[in-house]
Amino acid sequence: MGDVPVEALRDVSLEIQRGELLAVVGPSGSGKSTILNLIGGLDQPTAGTIWYDGRELSESTAAELTAYRREEVGFIFQFYNLVPNLTARENILISTEISSQPLDVDEVLELVGLADRVHHFPAQLSGGEQQRVAIARAIAKNPQLLLCDEPTGALDSRTGQRVLQLLIDLKQKLNKTIVVITHNSALAQVADRVVYLRSGQVFSVDINQHPAAPAEISW
């Protein structure tokens, strides 16, 4: 049998506003990760176009996409992806070395509430603390866009609330644009706007006029 083409996304039209918190919600296989990868310059579409700040990413070269990811995008993953033999501070320093305008590492650690855990290794940190290090690592290179792949997926509800509050605080203090993809519909309540995916298509978009505080939701 030959290869069978699979359409991960179909007829998706999506505009993300600078400074907003956008949640992309859908079950496994709905196309969430594909959207994240396309926005992040990790994948290229087989049809259609992707624009970022006046640039057409879908026509960019590999070198241009590398520069885009380095300067404009910070990635936050479900399972942290910290280097185990580096301290919290050293894990964050890694990202600043590839950025042309990084933030001060110690200020970022203070911002995420880890100033007293600077010299701890990942194994010495709780899950919530490790995720905060991962967020600090993404923020430290000073990107405009934060792409979060199930950022609370490996955390209990209370710790997840703290991580969501941190993301909201960073959005407000640093004017970052944040895209969160999740299967957890409860998280949609804290977003400015929610895109619901099903079978690779957008089937509804909700605007939260008054987003909930993370402490008000549970899952």
Buried (B, 14 or more C-beta within 10 A) or exposed (E): EEEEEEEBBEEBEBEBEEBBBBBBBBEEEBBBBBBBBBBBBBBBBEEEEBEBEEEEBBEBEEEEBEBBBBBBBBBBBBEBEBEEEBBBBBBBBBBBEEBEEBBEBEEBBBBBBBBEBBEBBBEEBEBBBBBBBBBBBBBBBBBBBBBBBBBBBBBEEEBBBBBBBBBBEBBEEBEBBBBBBBEBBBBBBBBBBBBBBBBBBBEEEEEBEEBBEBEEBEE
